[in-house]
Amino acid sequence: MRLRNVLIVVNDIEKSKKFYKELFGLSVVLDQDGNVILTEGLVLQDAKIWKGFVQKDILWKNHATELYFEERDIDGFVKKLEAYPEPIEYVNPMMEHFWGQRVVRFYDPDGNLIEVGTPM
């Protein structure tokens, strides 16, 4: 068995595709009406579809998971975040862990938690 994808739930597929393309360079591999597979194995699913499958309320900003990305030019990435045309809500501004890794944590447009850190 192997893990194939990670799925996150979003309210606006087009807005999310733009967000992940412009900030992370992810491209659409497959787009099927409310289900979008991006490069790196990230899947976006429309909230209405997801709610229909699970028959449960969606808990936005649940802080139970995060998408983790590594970026060598973390200062350049933070500048890109600051220049993004939509407001970015930060969980942690740029910080350095005691082991020397620099990271920033923030939400995507739907409250999915993202961490971008320097490679270890």
trRosetta pair geometry for C-beta under 8 A, 3 or more apart (Angstrom, degrees):
i j d omega theta_ij theta_ji phi_ij phi_ji
3 6 7.7 23 169 -59 118 78
4 41 6.8 -170 149 -143 46 113
5 37 6.8 -80 -117 -127 142 101
5 41 4.7 -160 -116 -175 58 84
5 42 7.2 143 -163 -106 88 9
5 43 4.7 49 165 -21 134 118
6 41 6.1 72 13 127 79 98
6 42 5.9 -28 69 -112 91 58
6 43 6.7 -179 85 23 38 84
6 67 7.2 152 113 -105 146 93
7 43 4.2 -33 -102 78 73 113
7 44 7.7 168 -154 -81 67 11
7 45 5.5 18 -172 -9 112 119
8 42 7.0 -14 10 -167 107 94
8 43 7.2 156 21 81 59 59
8 44 6.3 -25 69 -109 83 57
8 45 7.4 174 85 25 35 79
8 67 7.2 -48 -54 -53 142 123
8 108 7.6 74 139 43 153 151
8 110 7.6 147 150 73 110 130
8 112 4.8 23 -162 -107 139 154
9 45 5.6 -42 -106 73 61 90
9 46 7.8 -1 -156 122 72 13
9 47 5.2 84 171 -97 105 69
9 50 4.5 -58 -113 4 119 170
9 58 5.8 -130 110 -134 154 135
9 110 7.0 -136 104 141 66 150
9 112 7.8 159 54 -68 59 115
10 13 6.2 123 91 -85 123 48
10 15 7.7 -165 170 72 125 92
10 16 4.2 -19 -157 -52 163 154
10 44 5.1 -17 12 -162 131 102
10 45 7.1 139 24 65 78 38
10 46 6.8 -53 73 -105 74 36
10 47 6.5 -119 89 -40 25 87
10 108 7.6 -62 -105 118 108 129
10 109 7.3 55 -148 75 104 99
10 110 4.7 -155 -128 -23 64 154
10 112 7.6 -53 -81 -18 83 127
11 15 7.8 -6 81 51 81 129
11 46 7.7 53 -145 -152 20 63
11 47 5.1 -4 -92 -6 57 133
11 109 7.6 -110 44 119 100 103
11 110 5.4 163 2 -105 90 113
12 15 3.8 38 106 20 120 118
12 16 6.3 153 87 -16 65 87
12 109 6.9 -55 50 115 108 141
12 110 7.8 -178 26 -65 75 107
13 16 5.8 -64 -148 41 28 109
13 17 6.2 31 156 -23 67 105
13 34 6.5 -134 -56 -117 143 38
13 36 5.8 131 -160 -14 112 131
13 44 5.8 132 -130 126 79 129
13 46 5.7 -46 -50 -77 110 89
14 17 5.7 -49 -145 32 31 112
14 18 6.5 30 155 -17 62 106
15 18 5.9 -57 -154 37 30 112
15 19 6.3 34 149 -23 64 108
15 86 7.9 74 -165 -60 108 161
15 109 5.5 -72 134 70 120 172
16 19 5.4 -50 -144 34 35 116
16 20 6.3 22 162 -9 68 107
16 36 7.8 157 93 56 113 140
16 44 5.1 150 114 -134 141 146
16 108 6.8 49 -127 161 90 128
16 109 6.2 -131 -83 43 71 119
16 110 6.9 -13 -84 -12 117 118
17 20 6.4 -63 -146 44 26 101
17 21 6.0 25 156 -19 64 114
17 28 6.3 3 -144 -66 121 111
17 36 6.2 -74 -82 155 108 167
17 38 7.5 179 -125 -84 73 116
17 44 6.9 -121 -65 25 73 161
18 21 5.8 -60 -142 39 26 111
18 22 5.9 13 167 -10 66 114
19 22 6.5 -63 -139 41 19 100
19 23 6.1 -12 174 10 59 118
19 84 8.0 48 -130 -159 75 137
19 86 7.5 -50 -95 43 102 139
19 108 5.9 110 137 -157 151 96
19 109 5.7 -143 -60 -15 155 110
20 23 6.7 -61 -123 52 22 92
20 24 5.2 -37 -165 43 61 119
20 26 4.4 -34 149 51 104 124
20 38 5.8 -38 124 -128 145 167
20 42 6.7 -151 -152 97 152 149
20 44 7.7 -149 -1 -54 148 127
20 108 7.7 2 -63 -131 87 131
21 24 7.4 -45 -79 57 6 73
21 25 7.0 30 -163 -129 43 16
21 26 5.9 -97 -85 67 47 64
21 27 6.6 71 -115 -91 95 49
21 28 8.0 -29 -76 -28 117 80
22 84 7.0 124 116 -122 128 97
23 77 7.9 73 -171 -159 84 88
23 80 6.3 143 -129 133 71 119
23 81 6.9 56 -132 -87 119 68
23 84 6.5 -5 -77 -91 110 131
24 40 7.9 -78 148 18 124 154
24 69 6.3 -119 -126 -108 115 159
26 38 4.2 35 160 170 122 126
26 39 5.0 -164 -150 53 72 86
26 40 5.8 -80 -112 22 108 116
26 42 6.2 -24 -148 44 158 129
27 38 6.6 147 75 -156 28 76
27 39 5.0 43 46 -13 77 118
28 31 5.3 1 -174 -49 134 107
28 36 6.0 -62 -128 -167 100 108
28 37 7.4 97 -162 76 60 54
28 38 6.1 -52 -98 -103 42 65
29 37 4.5 -55 63 104 108 100
29 38 6.4 142 1 -140 92 12
29 39 6.0 130 -49 -66 106 58
30 35 7.8 -14 114 117 99 89
30 36 7.0 177 91 -150 58 45
30 37 4.4 29 45 37 95 111
31 35 7.8 157 -156 88 36 54
31 36 5.0 4 -112 -113 72 89
31 37 7.9 -131 -63 31 44 64
32 35 4.7 -16 70 66 95 99
32 36 7.5 -179 29 -78 60 47
34 45 6.5 39 154 -160 78 61
34 46 3.6 -63 -148 6 94 128
34 48 7.3 -79 -137 63 136 95
34 49 4.7 124 153 -30 136 141
35 43 6.9 -11 -167 -174 81 106
35 44 7.5 163 -153 85 34 59
35 45 5.4 3 -106 -109 71 80
35 46 7.4 -81 -53 4 52 87
35 49 7.0 -98 -56 105 89 168
36 43 6.9 158 83 -158 49 57
36 44 4.4 -3 57 55 102 102
36 45 7.8 -167 26 -73 66 41
37 41 7.8 -35 -164 -140 93 30
37 42 7.7 144 -160 84 50 45
37 43 5.3 -24 -102 -103 65 83
38 41 7.8 -21 79 60 70 15
38 42 4.5 -17 60 71 113 94
38 43 7.2 -169 17 -83 77 30
38 44 6.8 60 -21 -12 110 99
39 42 7.7 12 76 29 36 90
42 67 7.2 32 -110 -130 124 136
45 49 5.6 -109 174 78 98 120
45 50 5.1 110 115 -58 120 105
46 49 4.6 83 71 7 92 106
46 50 7.0 -170 90 -7 46 88
47 50 5.6 -57 -144 40 34 112
47 51 6.0 33 160 -20 69 107
47 58 5.8 -66 -149 -26 107 162
47 110 7.7 -173 -60 -146 120 140
48 51 6.0 -53 -144 37 27 110
48 52 6.5 31 154 -21 60 106
49 52 5.7 -59 -156 34 30 114
49 53 6.7 28 150 -19 65 105
50 53 5.7 -57 -154 34 34 110
50 54 6.3 -1 164 6 71 110
50 58 6.8 67 101 -84 124 120
51 54 6.5 -68 -134 51 28 89
51 55 7.4 87 170 -85 58 21
51 56 7.3 -130 -139 64 66 45
51 57 7.5 11 -127 -118 108 28
51 58 6.1 -79 -78 -36 99 103
52 55 7.4 14 -169 -66 23 62
59 62 4.3 70 116 -78 109 118
60 110 6.4 -118 -130 164 112 73
60 111 3.9 79 178 61 96 155
61 107 6.6 -31 -97 -108 94 139
61 111 3.9 -84 -51 -169 77 122
61 113 7.5 96 -134 -54 56 92
62 65 7.6 30 81 19 104 78
62 111 8.0 90 -5 137 61 115
63 113 6.2 81 -109 -45 51 148
65 112 7.9 -32 90 -155 98 83
65 113 6.8 162 94 49 52 108
66 105 7.2 -50 -139 -137 144 109
66 112 8.0 133 -132 164 47 72
66 113 4.1 -66 -106 106 87 105
66 114 6.3 155 -170 -101 90 17
66 115 5.1 48 151 -7 139 101
67 108 7.8 36 26 -34 134 123
67 112 6.5 40 -8 146 112 113
67 113 7.2 165 17 94 69 55
67 114 4.8 -21 63 -112 97 76
67 115 7.3 -180 85 28 48 64
68 114 7.8 166 -82 -161 30 55
68 115 5.0 -11 -112 67 73 102
68 116 7.9 158 -161 -87 49 33
68 117 7.1 -18 -164 16 94 108
69 114 7.0 4 6 -173 107 100
69 115 7.2 177 30 92 65 54
69 116 4.8 -18 73 -109 100 78
69 117 7.6 151 84 24 52 61
70 116 7.4 150 -105 -161 15 63
70 117 5.9 -38 -111 76 66 71
70 118 6.9 42 -158 175 84 16
70 119 4.7 68 -178 -79 134 72
70 120 7.9 -102 -116 -2 131 71
71 74 5.3 126 94 -84 102 62
71 76 7.9 -135 160 67 122 91
71 77 4.7 45 136 -42 162 149
71 116 5.3 8 8 180 121 109
71 117 7.4 142 31 75 75 22
71 118 6.9 -65 75 -95 57 47
72 118 6.7 67 -123 -141 34 79
72 119 6.3 -13 -82 0 74 109
73 76 3.8 1 145 28 116 122
73 77 6.2 136 101 -23 74 85
74 77 5.4 -51 -147 35 36 114
74 78 6.4 38 154 -21 67 101
74 94 7.2 124 147 -129 115 114
74 102 5.2 162 89 101 168 120
74 103 7.9 -95 -141 -95 141 24
74 104 7.1 152 -171 -6 105 107
74 116 6.8 158 -128 128 89 102
74 117 7.3 -11 -101 -160 130 26
74 118 5.2 -69 -37 -66 132 89
75 78 5.8 -50 -149 33 33 110
75 79 6.7 36 150 -19 62 103
76 79 5.6 -52 -152 34 34 114
76 80 6.6 38 148 -21 64 103
77 80 5.4 -52 -153 34 37 115
77 81 6.5 41 148 -21 66 100
77 104 7.6 -171 106 34 112 134
77 116 5.8 -130 138 142 152 151
78 81 5.4 -46 -150 32 37 116
78 82 6.4 37 151 -19 66 104
78 94 5.7 -18 -96 -61 150 124
78 104 5.9 143 -93 -45 100 160
79 82 5.6 -54 -147 38 32 112
79 83 6.3 23 155 -13 65 111
80 83 5.9 -62 -144 43 29 106
80 84 6.8 53 150 -51 62 89
81 84 5.7 -33 -157 -7 34 117
81 88 5.2 -18 -179 -15 96 173
81 104 7.2 -132 -6 126 166 153
81 106 6.9 142 -151 6 138 164
82 88 7.6 -89 -86 29 35 132
84 88 5.9 80 56 -44 131 112
86 109 6.7 -9 134 -94 156 107
88 106 5.2 -1 172 -173 105 147
88 107 7.7 165 -169 57 65 66
89 106 6.2 144 84 -162 48 86
89 107 4.8 -5 71 37 104 112
90 93 5.3 33 168 -73 154 63
90 104 7.1 -66 -136 -175 106 94
90 105 7.0 99 -168 86 69 59
90 106 4.8 -50 -108 -98 51 93
91 105 4.0 -54 65 114 112 107
91 106 5.9 -163 5 -89 81 29
91 107 6.8 107 -42 -38 99 79
91 113 6.4 25 -36 -136 155 100
92 95 5.4 -56 161 -1 118 128
92 103 7.1 35 92 108 129 96
92 104 6.6 -160 93 -150 81 42
92 105 4.3 54 33 36 93 104
93 104 6.5 -28 -175 -130 32 93
94 102 6.4 5 -169 -178 93 104
94 103 7.5 167 -143 89 51 31
94 104 4.9 -32 -84 -79 60 102
95 102 7.1 173 88 -149 34 62
95 103 6.1 -23 62 64 80 77
95 104 7.4 136 13 -88 70 51
96 100 6.8 -21 -176 -149 105 27
96 101 7.1 165 -153 84 63 35
96 102 5.0 -32 -96 -94 79 73
96 103 7.8 138 -101 17 32 69
97 100 6.9 -32 76 34 79 24
97 101 4.9 7 36 57 115 86
97 102 7.8 -153 9 -78 74 25
97 103 6.7 37 -27 7 103 115
99 120 7.9 10 124 -130 125 110
101 117 5.3 21 168 -177 115 121
101 118 5.5 -165 -152 58 71 91
101 120 5.8 -31 -85 -87 126 88
102 117 6.6 162 88 -150 46 69
102 118 4.8 55 47 -8 85 118
103 115 5.6 -8 -168 -171 120 100
103 116 6.7 157 -151 82 66 44
103 117 3.9 -23 -96 -95 91 95
103 118 7.4 -114 -65 8 59 70
104 115 7.4 162 82 -151 41 55
104 116 5.4 -8 57 58 89 93
104 117 7.8 177 20 -77 54 55
105 113 6.6 -2 -172 -171 105 95
105 114 6.8 166 -150 86 58 50
105 115 4.8 -21 -98 -98 86 77
105 116 8.0 177 -82 20 41 62
106 113 7.9 162 91 -149 24 55
106 114 5.8 -22 68 62 69 97
107 110 7.7 -138 168 72 103 35
107 111 5.0 -24 -159 -124 132 35
107 112 6.5 125 -157 58 72 38
107 113 6.2 -43 -99 -94 68 47
107 114 7.0 136 -121 13 17 89
108 111 7.2 -51 61 28 69 17
108 112 4.5 -2 31 55 115 96
108 114 5.9 90 -45 -27 86 123
117 120 7.7 15 125 -44 123 88
